């Protein structure tokens, strides 16, 4: 059965982008540092894949997902990935209202809520996991009880400012279970399962 998995690079102080993230500066000022985990051992230029080790394992898992869910802001900052995040898998863009122009490539806009978005992605994923992008969308999915796991690439840096992953959560706490901890040059890959209540 498909799981919804948030894949996110994050600083130790909880930032997923530096300040002033935009289409021109996708990860904000100094935010590219958060993706340095993709480069230390070398990267296959044809696929942007780390060449070996734990980072390659995590990257391969990310690229083996069967659908992508993202918020509209993240989608637009990323240029819509030119309509193809990876391997032509469907991209579901959660938004309050769809723009007049159609979404590019394999992307489609979903305007009827996170539950519908997740249901559509699961139906399209063919039993494979679903990759989740975007802080606001992750928080919405978490609040709805639809986020299964978090795969965090914890970077050894304090950005001090920018966009935080968990800035707008309600005061209720959410229990996580660490299910995997992989060390790689310049990064710690932490995989958590979201514990269901009860």
LINGI-V985922 format. One record per pair of residues at least 24 apart in sequence whose C-alpha atoms are under 10 Angstrom apart, sorted by the first residue. I is the first residue (numbers start at 1). GAP is how many residues later the second one is. D is the distance in Angstrom with one decimal. If there is no record, write none. Layout:
I|GAP|D / I|GAP|D
This chain:
1|121|8.5 / 1|124|9.6 / 1|125|8.7 / 1|126|5.2 / 1|127|7.1 / 1|128|7.8 / 2|63|9.1 / 2|64|8.6 / 2|65|9.7 / 2|119|9.1 / 2|120|6.1 / 2|121|8.9 / 2|122|9.9 / 2|123|7.2 / 2|124|7.8 / 2|125|4.9 / 2|126|5.1 / 2|127|4.5 / 2|128|6.6 / 2|146|9.4 / 3|62|9.5 / 3|115|9.8 / 3|119|8.1 / 3|122|9.8 / 3|124|8.5 / 3|125|7.5 / 3|126|4.8 / 3|127|6.0 / 3|128|8.7 / 3|143|8.9 / 3|144|7.8 / 3|145|5.8 / 3|146|7.4 / 4|61|9.5 / 4|63|9.5 / 4|64|9.2 / 4|65|8.7 / 4|114|7.9 / 4|117|9.1 / 4|118|8.4 / 4|124|9.5 / 4|125|6.1 / 4|126|4.8 / 4|127|6.3 / 4|128|6.6 / 4|134|9.8 / 4|137|8.9 / 4|142|7.1 / 4|143|5.4 / 4|144|5.3 / 4|145|6.6 / 4|146|8.6 / 5|57|9.0 / 5|60|9.2 / 5|63|9.6 / 5|64|9.7 / 5|124|7.0 / 5|125|6.0 / 5|126|5.3 / 5|127|5.7 / 5|128|9.0 / 5|133|9.3 / 5|141|9.6 / 5|142|6.5 / 5|143|6.0 / 5|144|4.7 / 5|145|5.5 / 5|146|6.8 / 5|186|9.4 / 5|187|9.5 / 5|188|9.1 / 5|189|9.9 / 6|56|9.6 / 6|62|9.9 / 6|63|9.3 / 6|64|10.0 / 6|124|8.4 / 6|125|6.0 / 6|126|4.5 / 6|127|6.3 / 6|128|8.4 / 6|129|9.3 / 6|131|9.7 / 6|132|6.9 / 6|135|9.7 / 6|136|10.0 / 6|141|7.5 / 6|142|8.3 / 6|143|6.4 / 6|144|4.7 / 6|145|5.9 / 6|146|7.8 / 6|185|9.5 / 6|186|9.8 / 7|51|9.3 / 7|52|9.7 / 7|54|9.9 / 7|55|7.3 / 7|123|9.9 / 7|124|6.6 / 7|125|6.4 / 7|126|6.7 / 7|127|9.1 / 7|131|9.8 / 7|142|8.8 / 7|143|6.2 / 7|144|4.8 / 7|145|6.0 / 7|146|7.8 / 7|184|9.2 / 8|26|9.2 / 8|27|9.6 / 8|123|9.9 / 8|124|8.6 / 8|125|7.3 / 8|126|8.3 / 8|127|8.9 / 8|130|10.0 / 8|142|7.8 / 8|143|6.5 / 8|144|5.1 / 8|145|6.1 / 8|146|8.6 / 8|157|8.6 / 8|181|9.9 / 9|24|9.5 / 9|25|5.7 / 9|26|6.6 / 9|27|9.4 / 9|28|8.6 / 9|142|8.5 / 9|143|5.7 / 9|144|4.4 / 9|145|6.1 / 9|146|7.1 / 9|156|9.6 / 9|178|9.3 / 9|179|9.9 / 9|180|9.0 / 10|24|6.2 / 10|25|8.9 / 10|142|6.7 / 10|143|6.0 / 10|144|5.2 / 10|145|6.0 / 10|146|9.0 / 10|147|8.8 / 10|148|9.5 / 10|149|9.5 / 10|153|10.0 / 10|154|8.5 / 10|155|7.8 / 10|177|9.9 / 11|141|9.7 / 11|142|8.4 / 11|143|5.8 / 11|144|5.0 / 11|145|6.4 / 11|146|5.4 / 11|147|5.8 / 11|148|6.5 / 11|149|9.0 / 11|153|9.1 / 11|154|9.8 / 11|176|9.9 / 12|141|9.8 / 12|142|6.3 / 12|143|6.3 / 12|144|6.1 / 12|145|6.0 / 12|146|5.7 / 12|147|8.2 / 12|148|9.6 / 13|141|9.6 / 13|142|9.5 / 13|143|9.4 / 13|144|7.8 / 13|145|5.5 / 13|146|7.0 / 13|147|6.9 / 13|148|8.9 / 13|151|8.4 / 13|152|9.9 / 14|140|8.9 / 14|141|9.7 / 14|143|9.9 / 14|144|8.3 / 14|145|8.5 / 14|146|8.9 / 14|147|9.4 / 14|148|9.4 / 14|149|8.4 / 14|150|5.4 / 14|151|6.2 / 14|152|7.5 / 14|153|8.8 / 15|120|9.9 / 15|140|9.9 / 15|142|9.7 / 15|143|8.2 / 15|144|6.7 / 15|145|7.8 / 15|146|7.1 / 15|147|6.1 / 15|148|5.4 / 15|149|4.2 / 15|150|6.1 / 15|151|8.8 / 15|152|9.4 / 16|118|9.0 / 16|119|8.1 / 16|137|10.0 / 16|138|9.9 / 16|139|10.0 / 16|143|9.1 / 16|145|9.8 / 16|146|7.5 / 16|147|5.8 / 16|148|5.7 / 16|149|5.9 / 16|150|9.6 / 17|142|8.5 / 17|144|8.4 / 17|145|5.5 / 17|146|5.2 / 17|147|7.3 / 17|148|8.8 / 18|141|6.7 / 18|142|8.4 / 18|143|6.2 / 18|144|4.0 / 18|145|6.3 / 18|146|9.0 / 19|140|9.1 / 19|141|9.3 / 19|142|6.0 / 19|143|3.8 / 19|144|6.7 / 20|141|9.7 / 20|142|7.1 / 20|143|8.7 / 21|53|9.9 / 21|56|8.0 / 21|141|7.8 / 21|142|8.1 / 22|51|9.1 / 22|52|9.2 / 22|54|8.8 / 22|55|5.7 / 22|56|8.8 / 23|50|9.6 / 23|51|9.3 / 23|52|9.8 / 23|53|7.1 / 23|54|4.3 / 23|55|6.8 / 23|56|7.1 / 24|53|7.9 / 24|54|9.5 / 24|55|9.8 / 25|52|8.2 / 25|53|9.6 / 26|48|8.7 / 26|50|9.5 / 26|51|5.7 / 26|52|6.5 / 26|53|9.1 / 27|50|8.8 / 27|51|9.4 / 27|135|9.1 / 27|136|9.1 / 28|133|10.0 / 28|134|7.3 / 28|135|8.7 / 29|130|9.6 / 29|132|9.5 / 29|133|8.2 / 30|129|7.9 / 30|132|9.5 / 31|128|8.0 / 31|130|10.0 / 31|131|8.3 / 31|132|9.7 / 33|122|8.2 / 33|123|9.7 / 33|124|8.3 / 33|126|9.2 / 34|119|8.3 / 34|120|8.3 / 34|121|6.2 / 34|122|9.0 / 34|123|8.3 / 34|125|9.4 / 34|153|9.3 / 35|118|8.7 / 35|120|8.4 / 35|152|9.6 / 36|119|8.2 / 36|149|9.6 / 36|150|7.6 / 36|151|8.4 / 37|116|7.8 / 37|117|9.1 / 37|118|7.7 / 37|147|8.0 / 37|148|7.3 / 37|149|6.1 / 37|150|5.8 / 37|151|8.9 / 37|152|9.5 / 38|147|9.7 / 38|148|9.5 / 38|149|9.4 / 39|146|9.3 / 39|147|9.5 / 40|144|9.0 / 40|145|6.4 / 40|146|7.3 / 40|147|9.6 / 41|143|9.4 / 41|144|7.7 / 41|145|10.0 / 47|39|9.9 / 52|132|9.7 / 53|129|9.5 / 53|130|9.0 / 53|131|6.9 / 53|132|9.0 / 54|127|9.7 / 54|128|6.2 / 54|129|6.7 / 54|130|5.7 / 54|131|8.9 / 54|133|9.5 / 54|134|9.1 / 54|135|7.9 / 55|98|9.0 / 55|127|8.4 / 55|128|8.4 / 55|129|6.3 / 55|130|8.4 / 55|131|9.9 / 55|132|8.3 / 55|133|9.0 / 55|134|7.7 / 56|128|9.5 / 57|125|9.6 / 58|93|8.4 / 58|94|9.9 / 58|95|9.1 / 58|124|9.1 / 58|131|7.8 / 58|133|9.8 / 61|68|9.0 / 61|70|9.6 / 62|24|9.5 / 62|67|8.8 / 62|68|8.8 / 62|69|6.8 / 62|70|9.8 / 62|89|9.2 / 63|24|8.1 / 63|26|9.8 / 63|66|10.0 / 63|68|8.6 / 64|25|9.7 / 64|64|7.5 / 64|65|7.8 / 64|66|9.1 / 64|67|9.1 / 65|24|8.1 / 65|60|7.5 / 65|61|9.6 / 65|62|9.3 / 65|63|5.6 / 65|64|4.9 / 65|65|5.4 / 65|66|6.0 / 65|67|9.8 / 66|24|7.5 / 66|25|9.4 / 66|55|8.3 / 66|56|8.4 / 66|57|9.8 / 66|58|7.3 / 66|59|4.1 / 66|60|6.5 / 66|61|7.5 / 66|62|5.0 / 66|63|5.9 / 66|64|5.8 / 66|65|7.8 / 67|24|6.0 / 67|25|7.7 / 67|39|9.8 / 67|40|9.9 / 67|51|9.8 / 67|53|9.4 / 67|54|5.9 / 67|55|7.6 / 67|56|9.3 / 67|57|6.7 / 67|58|5.1 / 67|59|8.7 / 67|60|9.9 / 67|61|7.9 / 67|62|7.3 / 67|63|5.0 / 67|64|6.3 / 67|65|8.7 / 68|24|6.0 / 68|25|8.3 / 68|39|8.9 / 68|50|9.6 / 68|53|7.1 / 68|54|9.7 / 68|56|9.8 / 68|57|8.7 / 68|61|9.0 / 68|62|5.6 / 68|63|4.7 / 68|64|5.9 / 68|65|7.5 / 69|24|6.0 / 69|25|7.2 / 69|38|9.6 / 69|39|10.0 / 69|41|9.7 / 69|45|9.5 / 69|48|7.5 / 69|49|7.5 / 69|51|9.7 / 69|52|7.1 / 69|61|7.1 / 69|62|6.2 / 69|63|4.9 / 69|64|6.2 / 69|65|8.6 / 69|68|8.2 / 69|69|9.3 / 70|24|6.1 / 70|25|9.1 / 70|37|10.0 / 70|39|9.8 / 70|47|9.5 / 70|61|8.4 / 70|62|5.9 / 70|63|4.7 / 70|64|5.9 / 70|65|9.1 / 70|66|9.2 / 70|67|6.5 / 70|68|8.5 / 71|24|6.5 / 71|25|9.8 / 71|38|9.5 / 71|39|9.7 / 71|43|10.0 / 71|61|8.9 / 71|62|7.0 / 71|63|5.8 / 71|64|8.2 / 71|65|7.1 / 71|66|5.4 / 71|67|8.7 / 71|69|9.9 / 72|24|8.8 / 72|25|9.6 / 72|26|9.1 / 72|37|8.3 / 72|38|9.6 / 72|62|8.7 / 72|64|9.8 / 72|65|8.9 / 73|61|8.0 / 73|62|9.8 / 73|63|9.1 / 73|64|9.6 / 74|59|7.3 / 74|60|5.7 / 74|61|8.6 / 74|62|9.2 / 74|63|9.2 / 75|32|9.5 / 75|58|8.6 / 75|59|8.5 / 79|25|9.7 / 80|24|7.1 / 80|25|8.9 / 80|26|9.9 / 80|27|7.9 / 81|24|9.1 / 81|25|10.0 / 81|26|9.3 / 82|24|9.2 / 82|25|9.2 / 83|24|5.7 / 83|25|9.3 / 89|32|9.9 / 89|35|8.5 / 89|36|7.8 / 89|41|9.9 / 90|30|9.7 / 90|31|7.6 / 90|34|7.1 / 90|35|7.9 / 90|40|10.0 / 91|30|7.9 / 91|33|9.6 / 91|39|9.8 / 91|40|9.4 / 91|41|9.9 / 92|25|6.6 / 92|26|8.5 / 92|28|7.9 / 92|29|6.7 / 92|32|9.9 / 92|40|9.6 / 93|24|7.9 / 93|40|9.8 / 93|44|9.5 / 94|24|9.5 / 94|43|7.5 / 95|42|9.5 / 113|27|9.4 / 113|28|9.9 / 114|24|9.9 / 114|26|7.1 / 114|27|6.5 / 114|29|10.0 / 114|30|7.7 / 114|32|8.5 / 115|25|9.7 / 115|26|8.1 / 115|29|7.6 / 115|30|9.5 / 115|31|7.7 / 117|24|9.7 / 118|28|7.6 / 118|29|9.3 / 119|27|9.8 / 134|31|8.1 / 135|28|8.3 / 135|29|7.5 / 135|30|5.0 / 135|31|7.0 / 135|32|8.5 / 135|33|9.2 / 136|28|9.8 / 136|29|7.9 / 136|30|8.3 / 136|31|8.9 / 136|32|8.0 / 136|33|9.4 / 138|27|8.2 / 138|28|8.6 / 139|26|8.1 / 139|27|6.9 / 139|28|8.8 / 139|29|7.4 / 139|30|6.5 / 139|31|9.4 / 140|28|9.6 / 140|29|8.7 / 142|27|8.8 / 142|32|8.7 / 142|52|8.5 / 143|26|7.8 / 143|27|8.2 / 143|29|9.6 / 143|31|9.3 / 145|49|8.7 / 145|50|9.5 / 145|51|7.6 / 145|52|9.1 / 146|48|9.3 / 146|50|9.8 / 147|46|8.8 / 147|47|6.9 / 147|48|9.8 / 147|49|9.9 / 148|28|9.9 / 148|44|8.6 / 148|45|6.0 / 148|46|5.4 / 148|47|8.1 / 148|48|8.9 / 149|27|8.7 / 149|28|9.2 / 149|29|9.7 / 149|30|9.4 / 149|42|7.0 / 149|43|5.5 / 149|44|4.4 / 149|45|5.6 / 149|46|9.1 / 150|26|9.0 / 150|27|9.9 / 150|28|9.5 / 150|29|10.0 / 150|40|7.9 / 150|41|5.6 / 150|42|5.1 / 150|43|6.6 / 150|44|7.6 / 151|28|9.9 / 151|29|9.0 / 151|30|9.8 / 151|38|6.9 / 151|39|5.8 / 151|40|4.4 / 151|41|6.5 / 151|42|9.0 / 152|29|9.8 / 152|35|9.7 / 152|36|8.1 / 152|37|5.8 / 152|38|5.2 / 152|39|6.3 / 152|40|8.2 / 153|29|9.5 / 153|30|9.8 / 153|31|10.0 / 153|33|9.8 / 153|34|6.3 / 153|35|5.8 / 153|36|4.6 / 153|37|6.4 / 153|38|8.8 / 154|29|9.9 / 154|32|8.9 / 154|33|5.7 / 154|34|5.2 / 154|35|6.2 / 154|36|7.2 / 155|31|6.8 / 155|32|5.1 / 155|33|6.8 / 155|34|8.9 / 156|30|6.9 / 156|31|6.7 / 156|32|8.3 / 157|29|9.8 / 157|30|9.9
